[in-house]
Amino acid sequence: MQQDQPNTGRYNGGGRRDSRRRAAAVAKRNRRRRVLKWTAGTGALVMVAGCGGAYYLYQHFNSNLTSVKVRLGDEAERPKAAGDALNVLVIGTDSRAGLGRSYGDAGSTGHADTTLLFHIAKDRSNATVVSIPRDLMVPIPECQTDKGTKIPGSARDMFNTSLGQEGRDAGCTWKTVEKMTGIRVDHFVQVNFEAVKTLSTAVGGVEVCAGKDIDDKDSHLKMSKGRHVVQGEEALAFVRTRHAVGFGGDLTRIPLQQQFISSMIRKIKSDDTLTSPSKLYQLADAATKALTVDSAIGSVDKLKDLAQDISKVDTRNITFTTVPVLDDPKDEDRLILRQPDAGQVFSMIAGDRSLTGTTPPAPETTAPASAAPSSATPAVDTKDVPVTVRNGSGTRGQSGPTVDKLKAKGFAKAAVGSDAPPAATTMVSHPAGQEAEAAALAAALGLPASAVRPNPKAGPKDPLLLVLGKDVLAAPSQPPTEAPKDLQRVQADDVDVCAK
């Protein structure tokens, strides 16, 4: 009987095949390590908006990405940069281009159906994700598209028209958010309905919870009470459901989206996903095909750096919330910002303050901290509150930017007045009976309660008077450290949230 020959590593068939197998196995292990390292760095961003993400595996995924050059105009008119903090605007469009079913608005290229502002703290200890309702009435500024086309603005319109209407692109939504919030946006990610379907399928489904039986004929969701794992069409139906839960409006749908996104983030960060090469590949392919991003992050390598930064945030320190709003008194189907609460939330984000109870970063200035506005302050519809801004700082050109800031925060009737005598500190004075309006104005500017005082000489129809002092040239006041008490929140690690 012929004896087995030893493997000498020479050019015999068996030795050569064994060497090739060993080399292939080593290459496979190294490739898998690279995949896991890259993918672990992008988990927190893959589904940030109920339809958002940034994944990559290999260089050829660059061809899946679509990028847009954002034209934001005069740099001096933009909010101050947040330093090492990151603000990523995630826009889910209701475009149904290329989809087989009648999703969204068939008569347009897609509006801003779901929009979230994702703030990542500069020390990466926490993140805040703010949902902006599509039905919110806001000023839409003039903007310039990627192609250089100038599109006129609107003094008052639905937020979702900041994208798609009159040919506006994501840069117009970006500019609208900056004007409205006073928060500087660093990047945007835009996706369509298909992302929800493909990404949820790629990870093997996302667990959601229904607090009651749901039968929504508009979204086509039929779900019994309890926990379910959804993917594809059912996942999309879940995040679009609104008529069969809560009060049946857009504000009802937002918590469902926040629940879905939180669960998606947990699933992506789980070992089950990160150790499955097939899931990673499917996730990467689906995400990059679904993305439109700004040109500054328009490559896989740049997305990788951004996503690795975001992934440093612990899931338990990611808080989802919705900007505080009221029913629009002019139209019950529309919303307006609820002040001073909305301004308080915006100031916290702009000032890098956490909503998760983590220790806030040490202040960078020595200016005295402003007192946080009282959560008991009555809500005010600021759009009809007249405000006159007078410059007492001693430096020209301070009133105009302040008026622009106030208009972006909802004070549509703010106007520049004549210069005031020199003043050391900024003050707000008001006629009798306008205490709440004055408090809302102070909160919008981050001023302490001590900056508000009555004006006994003012008549009942006189405007609020804002006199800018020399302190506007000094270091900015500190943002509030506490959010409004009744602020809606969902923690990304909360597995007990159910749609009701």
Sequence and secondary structure as in RCSB ss.txt:
>XXXX:A:sequence
MQQDQPNTGRYNGGGRRDSRRRAAAVAKRNRRRRVLKWTAGTGALVMVAGCGGAYYLYQHFNSNLTSVKVRLGDE
AERPKAAGDALNVLVIGTDSRAGLGRSYGDAGSTGHADTTLLFHIAKDRSNATVVSIPRDLMVPIPECQTDKGTK
IPGSARDMFNTSLGQEGRDAGCTWKTVEKMTGIRVDHFVQVNFEAVKTLSTAVGGVEVCAGKDIDDKDSHLKMSK
GRHVVQGEEALAFVRTRHAVGFGGDLTRIPLQQQFISSMIRKIKSDDTLTSPSKLYQLADAATKALTVDSAIGSV
DKLKDLAQDISKVDTRNITFTTVPVLDDPKDEDRLILRQPDAGQVFSMIAGDRSLTGTTPPAPETTAPASAAPSS
ATPAVDTKDVPVTVRNGSGTRGQSGPTVDKLKAKGFAKAAVGSDAPPAATTMVSHPAGQEAEAAALAAALGLPAS
AVRPNPKAGPKDPLLLVLGKDVLAAPSQPPTEAPKDLQRVQADDVDVCAK
>XXXX:A:secstr
        SSSSHHHHHHHHHHHHHHHHHHHHHHHHHHHHTTGGGTTTTSS     SSGGGGGG EEE  B   G
GGS    TT EEEEEEEE   TT SS  S TTSS  EEEEEEEEE TTSS EEEEEE TTBEEEE  EE TT  E
E  EEEEEGGGGSSGGG  HHHHHHHHHHHH     EEEEE HHHHHHHHHHTT EEEEESS EEETTTTEEE S
EEEEE HHHHHHHHH  TTSTTSSHHHHHHHHHHHHHHHHHHHHSHHHHT HHHHHHHHHHHHHH EEEGGG SH
HHHHHHHHHHTTS GGGEEEEE  EEEETTEEEEEEE BTHHHHHHHHHHTT  SSS      SS S B     T
TS  B GGG  EEEEE SSSTT HHHHHHHHHHTT TTEEE       SS EEEE TT HHHHHHHHHHTT  GG
GEEE TT  TTS EEEEE GGGGSS  B  SS  TT  EEETT TT  B 
